[in-house]
């Protein structure tokens, strides 16, 4: 039994995308799992393409993420139009094209992810592998390294282990057997010293004030809690606070809200049992902003300009306590008409194809009928030939019968019998009387007697 699943024939298809004449850019929304995945994909590409770079769409401010970049020497740059112009093809890891506005500007050739799929936003790329049952994208990339026979180096193995550790919450959130196998497989080459250094760099001193605000503004909401922190320099502070509150025994799920970069950000964390937070976040905020995630962790972001004049803390509270239907996708009328026209065009094409298929079918039937007609004619000729053969055979049999009859007939006498007329003309012989016969006999001379030799 293989340690990981076999990736063929998909793996060969992916490898065919790589060319030594092209430069590739791996794009991430930088967090430990995404950065580790990018490192793994770069290791796979490095000797198969002209150049490989890693670019991020977000600012990295969390101390543990900064420590990971520093200790594991992860080369990353900010995604800008200038950077984009330097590359030919693009890959996306630990995310999907609809997860960030900047992603939509790029045409991705590769996508590797483990987040839930969206029916409204299908992923259409040259090659994709999305395993929603995996707890971490680092697990997915480990499978590719294993199938290609690439043994991860110390820093790459450490990054992948840390990616699995953070996204599964040290196996306290959703994970599967493959995550465990990948973690155990990578542990042979990872550095526990580097992992310890990265893990300890979790908080900044200035963030302690946000912890104080979060504790003082906490509200009970049904089975969970809400806290509003206010404005923060970066949303990573909200993530750290939400993770911290999940260590409290009585808290089953929590929503930590705050304002960062002109957006209202709501971070959800939970036990993964009480409530599906990804679905909950999408239902409560998906109609006004971007929202979604996993059962145990989710996020919602709403532009501030859409909430002008509203008390943000009260707004979030009302949204969370009010039951809402799943958000509907609002499509402009011109887009609807365009879709209808395209659907009608597609329908016409289908009908045209059906008509052509029917025409071809009719032609085929016609040819078939002609072939049957020819076949019937041939059979008729064949029957006539057979009839002629039978008649010839019959004639042969008759001839043979006659021949046999002649052969078997008795032979005729040597002298032919006289005809009856000749018989009538011929005189009848005179019957001699006994007296005449005796007179003739007496008139004959007696034979001479020979002298006796004695």
Secondary structure as UniProt FT lines:
FT   TURN            8..9
FT   HELIX           10..15
FT   TURN            16..17
FT   TURN            20..21
FT   STRAND          23..28
FT   HELIX           32..45
FT   TURN            46..48
FT   STRAND          51..56
FT   HELIX           63..72
FT   STRAND          77..78
FT   HELIX           81..84
FT   TURN            85..86
FT   STRAND          89..93
FT   HELIX           97..99
FT   HELIX           101..105
FT   STRAND          108..113
FT   STRAND          127..130
FT   TURN            132..133
FT   HELIX           137..147
FT   TURN            148..149
FT   HELIX           154..167
FT   TURN            168..172
FT   HELIX           177..187
FT   TURN            188..189
FT   HELIX           192..200
FT   HELIX           205..207
FT   HELIX           208..216
FT   STRAND          218..221
FT   TURN            222..223
FT   STRAND          224..231
FT   HELIX           236..245
FT   TURN            246..247
FT   TURN            249..250
FT   STRAND          253..260
FT   TURN            261..262
FT   STRAND          263..270
FT   HELIX           277..285
FT   TURN            286..288
FT   STRAND          290..293
FT   STRAND          297..303
FT   HELIX           304..307
FT   TURN            308..309
FT   HELIX           312..321
FT   HELIX           333..408
FT   HELIX           420..425
FT   HELIX           434..443
//
